[in-house]
């Protein structure tokens, strides 16, 4: 009998750990998608304003949560640097 209770408890702990990992993965995907959608919306707005938006890969950021830490990939952009340089050149 004690082996059965221990087995059930172990199974419950394994399930809780599995569920926690799946929730962390889902949160990571949700954050990355939200950031990407906002980023591409920003690029589209910049394009409509006459800027020349362009992507330049990704960079990583660490997110700390109560469910554990994870890294997300953030799209990198270049158009802010280019538009700032253009403004300095035009002003100067």
Secondary structure, 3 states (H helix, E strand, C coil): CHHHHHHHHHHHHHHHHHHHHHHHHHHHHHHHHHHHHHHHHHHHHHHHCCCCCCEEEEEEEEEEECCEEEEEEEEEECHHHHHHHHHHHHHC
